[in-house]
Amino acid sequence: MKTQTKSSAAEIPNGSGAAAILAAGVGAFVLAVFDMAAEKVASIKHLMNFYNPTGPLSGVTTLAIVLWLACWLILDWRWRKKNVAIQRISTTALLLLVLSLLLTFPVLADVF
């Protein structure tokens, strides 16, 4: 007697999860770049000052969150019903996360 088994993992697309992973990496990197730009360029520092008591940090975090959400929504919309190369996307997201962490160290940020 032969039973048929289907792999349910093959039927479930991984695009939404991949979109969330990559968007997290992009969001972290954008936050680090905005922070570094607000520290180095006076005009950007002035533009990022959305709320005086917190200074430019208010604009840096607000814009980074908006871009993270936009990236997540767009990628999810495009990849929702697809299977994508999750290994490559995870590696890219991890690389962006590592770069964002490196950019937050003052010694490395001063190079730019």
Secondary structure, 3 states (H helix, E strand, C coil): CCCCCCCHHHHCCCHHHHHHHHHHHHHHHHHHHHHHHHHHCHHHHHHCCCECCCECHHHHHHHHHHHHHHHHHHHHHHHCCCCCCHHHHHHHHHHHHHHHHHHCCHHHHCCC
